[in-house]
Amino acid sequence: MTTLADFSTGERIDIGGYSLNLHRTGQGAPPAIFDTGLGVTSLLWARVLPAVGAFTTACAFDRAGYGSSDPAPDHLPRTSAQIVQELRLLLQKSEIALPYVLVGHSFGAINMTWYALHHPAEVAGLVLVDPSHPEMFQRVPGIPSSKSMTQGMRVVATLSRWGILNPFAPLLARGVFPQIKQFPPELRAALIAMTRQSQDYTAALREAEVSDESFRSAVSPPGSLGDLPLVVLSAGSWVTGKQTPMKRAMPALREEQASLSTCGEHRIVEGCDHSDLPILRADAVADAVRTVCQSGTISAALHQKN
């Protein structure tokens, strides 16, 4: 069983000259595969992984450059297409049996949506956890542009490499996880330590620089995923607690994401914020994965019968 200590090591799998870090627990099918948002390691799933591992195989990985994963070679763009290609290699080399239930949080949801759209035969279901929307930069009022996000990440990555941010790690962690004081002490300390890892910011910058391409590649019409089992989770609160234009716009976009499948479902998860959801409401994520796993198993059996 995966413990918090395991998230500092995991399994390192060579995918062709560089290695990615994988955490695996539980057994059963279909296996659930977890991806995180921009700038965050697989530590985000520390409470979800054992909950899902209780009923099926659960795997979280660090994208290239994050955590204990090696950086990708400079010539490989950090687009969703490339990230998914690396993930597929990782899962093949790890002998994790197809098909997968894909789980993505924030930017990780863009990656997992891209995977489901382009490799549908490999996917048993999809769970999007407070996901980024492929058109949110164009359609959500008040959201920072992708250019502004990249510029900000470039500053943070530079300051982190120089060690200037290290004394401010607790403050940075609180900025990412507004309710971090409610986290278990050991996990809280691990997340604060994560904010001192300069390689994570460098990896996030490389992804941010090509984020427009990644987001555009995941734009798709309703029904494009057919009858794939799909659950979209939205956090019930935001950092400010105020009813901002951004907050008003996102639920409709999440409904759109649920409509990618004729079997899509949108659930509001109370008592958490965007980044806090996988930690404070690990139960809600596990319930969504269980729903999709059960539906995916039934759906796969029906397709094989027909």
C-alpha positions in Angstrom: 0.0 0.0 0.0 1.3 3.5 -0.9 2.2 5.7 2.1 3.1 9.3 2.3 6.8 8.3 2.5 6.5 6.5 -0.8 5.8 9.8 -2.6 9.4 10.8 -2.2 10.6 7.7 -4.2 8.1 5.5 -6.1 9.2 3.5 -9.1 11.4 5.1 -11.7 10.6 3.8 -15.2 12.8 4.5 -18.2 10.8 5.6 -21.2 13.7 6.1 -23.6 16.7 7.8 -22.0 14.8 9.6 -19.2 12.7 8.2 -16.4 9.4 9.0 -14.9 8.3 8.4 -11.3 5.3 6.2 -10.7 3.4 5.4 -7.5 1.2 2.2 -7.6 -1.1 0.7 -5.0 -4.0 -1.7 -4.9 -5.1 -4.3 -7.4 -7.9 -4.8 -9.8 -9.3 -3.5 -13.1 -9.7 -1.1 -14.7 -6.7 0.7 -13.2 -7.1 4.4 -12.3 -4.3 6.7 -13.5 -3.9 10.2 -11.9 -2.4 13.4 -13.3 -2.0 16.7 -11.5 -2.2 20.4 -12.3 0.5 22.8 -13.3 3.4 23.0 -10.9 2.1 20.3 -8.6 3.6 16.8 -8.1 1.8 13.5 -7.6 1.9 14.3 -3.8 -1.5 15.9 -4.5 -3.0 12.4 -4.6 -1.5 11.2 -1.3 -5.0 10.7 0.3 -6.8 9.6 -2.9 -4.5 6.9 -3.9 -5.0 4.6 -0.9 -8.8 5.2 -1.0 -8.9 4.1 -4.7 -6.4 1.3 -4.1 -8.9 -0.3 -1.8 -11.1 -1.3 -4.8 -8.8 -1.2 -7.9 -5.3 -0.5 -9.1 -4.4 3.1 -8.5 -1.4 4.8 -10.1 -0.1 8.4 -9.9 2.9 9.7 -11.8 5.1 12.7 -11.9 5.3 14.3 -15.4 8.8 14.9 -16.8 10.7 17.4 -14.6 8.4 17.1 -11.6 9.2 15.4 -8.3 11.6 12.5 -8.8 11.0 12.3 -12.6 13.8 13.3 -15.0 13.3 16.5 -17.1 12.4 15.7 -20.7 15.0 16.5 -23.3 15.0 20.1 -24.5 13.8 19.2 -28.0 10.5 17.6 -26.7 7.7 20.2 -26.3 5.7 20.0 -23.1 2.4 19.8 -24.9 -0.5 17.6 -23.9 0.2 15.4 -26.9 3.8 14.8 -25.8 2.8 14.4 -22.1 0.3 11.7 -23.1 2.8 9.9 -25.3 5.2 9.7 -22.4 2.4 8.5 -20.1 1.4 5.8 -22.5 5.0 4.6 -22.6 5.2 4.7 -18.8 2.1 2.6 -18.5 3.2 0.1 -21.1 6.7 -0.3 -19.6 5.0 -0.7 -16.1 2.8 -3.5 -17.6 -0.4 -1.8 -16.3 -3.2 -3.5 -18.3 -5.5 -1.6 -20.6 -8.0 0.0 -20.5 -7.5 2.8 -18.0 -9.7 5.1 -16.0 -8.0 8.5 -16.4 -8.2 11.1 -13.6 -7.0 14.6 -14.2 -7.0 17.7 -11.9 -6.8 21.2 -13.3 -4.3 21.2 -16.2 -4.0 17.4 -15.8 -7.6 17.3 -16.9 -6.6 18.8 -20.3 -4.0 16.0 -20.7 -6.4 13.3 -19.7 -9.1 14.7 -22.0 -6.6 14.7 -24.9 -5.8 11.1 -24.1 -9.4 10.0 -24.2 -10.1 11.9 -27.4 -7.1 10.5 -29.3 -6.9 7.0 -27.9 -10.4 6.0 -27.0 -9.8 2.2 -27.2 -7.4 2.6 -24.3 -9.8 4.4 -22.0 -12.5 2.8 -19.8 -13.6 6.1 -18.2 -12.7 9.6 -17.3 -12.8 11.7 -14.1 -12.1 15.4 -14.3 -11.3 17.0 -10.9 -12.1 20.8 -10.9 -10.7 20.8 -14.4 -9.3 23.5 -16.6 -11.5 24.1 -19.6 -9.9 24.2 -23.1 -11.4 27.6 -23.8 -11.4 29.2 -20.4 -8.8 31.8 -21.4 -11.1 33.0 -24.1 -14.5 32.6 -22.3 -14.0 33.2 -18.6 -14.0 36.9 -17.5 -11.3 37.9 -15.1 -9.0 34.9 -15.7 -5.3 35.7 -16.2 -4.3 35.1 -19.8 -2.0 32.2 -20.8 0.7 34.8 -21.6 0.4 36.4 -18.1 0.5 32.9 -16.5 3.7 32.1 -18.4 5.3 35.3 -17.5 4.5 34.8 -13.8 5.8 31.2 -13.9 9.0 32.4 -15.5 9.6 34.8 -12.6 8.8 32.2 -10.0 11.1 29.6 -11.7 14.0 32.0 -11.8 13.6 33.1 -8.1 13.3 29.4 -7.1 16.5 28.5 -8.9 18.3 31.2 -7.0 16.9 29.9 -3.7 15.2 33.2 -3.0 11.8 31.6 -2.5 12.9 29.0 0.1 12.2 31.2 3.2 8.7 31.8 1.9 7.8 28.2 1.3 5.0 28.1 4.0 3.5 31.3 2.4 3.7 29.8 -1.1 2.1 26.6 0.0 -0.8 28.5 1.6 -1.2 30.4 -1.6 -1.6 27.2 -3.6 -3.6 25.4 -0.9 -5.8 28.0 0.9 -7.0 25.4 3.5 -3.6 23.8 4.2 -4.0 24.3 7.9 -6.7 21.7 7.8 -4.4 19.1 6.2 -2.8 16.3 8.3 0.5 17.6 9.7 2.7 15.2 7.9 1.1 16.0 4.5 1.2 19.7 5.2 4.9 19.5 5.9 5.5 17.5 2.7 3.6 20.0 0.6 5.5 22.9 2.1 8.7 21.1 1.2 7.4 20.6 -2.4 7.2 24.4 -2.9 11.0 24.5 -2.4 11.7 22.2 -5.4 13.0 24.5 -8.1 12.8 21.7 -10.8 9.0 21.7 -10.5 8.7 25.4 -11.4 11.0 24.8 -14.4 8.8 22.0 -15.6 5.7 24.1 -15.1 7.3 26.9 -17.1 8.0 24.6 -20.0 4.4 23.4 -20.0 3.0 27.0 -19.6 5.0 28.2 -22.6 3.1 25.8 -24.9 -0.2 25.7 -23.0 -2.1 27.5 -25.8 -1.4 24.5 -28.1 -2.3 22.0 -25.4 -5.6 23.7 -24.6 -6.5 24.1 -28.3 -5.9 20.5 -28.9 -8.4 19.5 -26.3 -11.3 21.5 -27.7 -14.1 19.2 -28.8 -17.9 19.2 -29.3 -20.5 17.6 -27.1 -20.7 13.8 -27.5 -17.2 13.5 -28.9 -16.4 10.9 -26.2 -19.5 8.8 -27.1 -20.9 6.9 -24.2 -17.6 6.9 -22.2 -18.3 6.9 -18.4 -17.4 10.4 -17.3 -17.7 12.4 -14.0 -16.7 16.0 -13.7 -16.1 17.3 -10.1 -16.3 21.0 -9.3 -15.1 22.5 -6.0 -17.9 24.2 -4.1 -15.9 27.2 -2.9 -13.2 29.6 -4.1 -10.3 31.3 -2.4 -12.0 34.6 -2.0 -15.4 33.2 -1.1 -16.9 35.9 -3.3 -19.3 35.5 -6.2 -16.9 36.7 -8.9 -17.5 36.6 -12.7 -15.0 33.8 -13.0 -16.8 31.8 -10.3 -20.2 32.3 -12.1 -18.8 31.2 -15.4 -17.0 28.0 -14.5 -20.1 25.8 -13.6 -21.5 26.2 -17.2 -18.1 25.2 -18.7 -17.9 22.2 -16.4 -21.4 21.2 -17.6 -20.0 21.4 -21.1 -17.2 19.1 -20.2 -19.6 16.6 -18.8 -21.5 16.8 -22.1 -18.5 15.4 -23.9 -20.0 12.0 -23.1 -23.7 11.0 -23.3 -23.0 9.4 -19.9 -21.4 12.5 -18.4 -22.2 13.7 -14.9 -21.3 16.9 -13.2 -21.0 16.9 -9.4 -20.4 19.8 -7.0 -18.1 19.0 -4.1 -18.6 21.2 -1.1 -16.1 22.0 1.7 -13.1 22.5 -0.6 -11.4 24.8 -3.0 -9.7 24.2 -6.4 -6.3 22.8 -5.2 -7.7 21.5 -1.9 -10.3 19.2 -3.4 -8.1 16.1 -3.9 -6.9 16.4 -0.3 -9.9 17.6 1.8 -12.4 15.6 -0.3 -10.4 12.6 -1.3 -13.6 10.7 -0.6 -15.5 12.5 -3.4 -12.7 11.7 -5.9 -12.6 8.1 -4.8 -16.5 7.9 -5.2 -16.2 9.3 -8.7 -13.5 6.9 -9.6 -15.6 4.0 -8.2 -18.6 5.1 -10.2 -16.6 5.3 -13.4 -14.8 2.0 -12.8 -18.1 0.2 -12.3 -19.6 1.8 -15.3 -16.5 1.3 -17.4 -16.4 -2.4 -16.6 -20.1 -2.8 -17.5 -19.6 -0.8 -20.7 -16.5 -2.7 -21.8 -18.4 -6.0 -21.2 -21.3 -4.8 -23.4 -19.0 -3.7 -26.2 -17.2 -7.0 -26.2 -20.5 -8.9 -26.2 -21.7 -6.9 -29.2 
